[in-house]
Amino acid sequence: MKLPEVATRMRKIGELIQTNHPVESNELFELASEIKRRSGARAPAASTKVTPELYEEIREFAEANPTMPHQDIAVVFNVNHGRVSEAINGKRV
């Protein structure tokens, strides 16, 4: 069940018990109103934008430093370690 469905169900239960248990039903209504998604605002991107040229630089760097972990290469290029793996394996060019 997804959050909006849970909130709707809580409101329906609140309506059913409102006559006999007004305090509990009010609490259900309050809880249902708390169930909502956060705004769609995202944090600004912190990594470097990946281009085909950057992928090539990462591949060349990784070849020149074969024992260096992907995470360390990622720090050098300010990208996610998954991008390093993609570059090395030739994915997402």
C-alpha positions, 0 to 999 in steps of 0.5 A: 500500500502506498502512502496516499492510500494509507492516509485515505484509509486512515481517514475512512477509519476515522469517519467510521469511529468518529461517533463513538470515539471522537478523540481517537478519530481526530488523532487518525485525521491528524496522523493522516494529514502528516502522511505526505511526500516531501517537496520535489526539491533536490539538492544541487548536483555535486559531481562533475557532469560526465561527458564522453571526453571525461569517460575517456580520461577516466579510462586512460587514468584507470589504465595508468593506475591499475591498482587504484580503487574505483572510489579513489579514481572517482575522487580524482575526477569528482564523480560517483564511483559508479561512473568510474565503473561505467567508464572502465567497462565501456558503458553509457558513452 
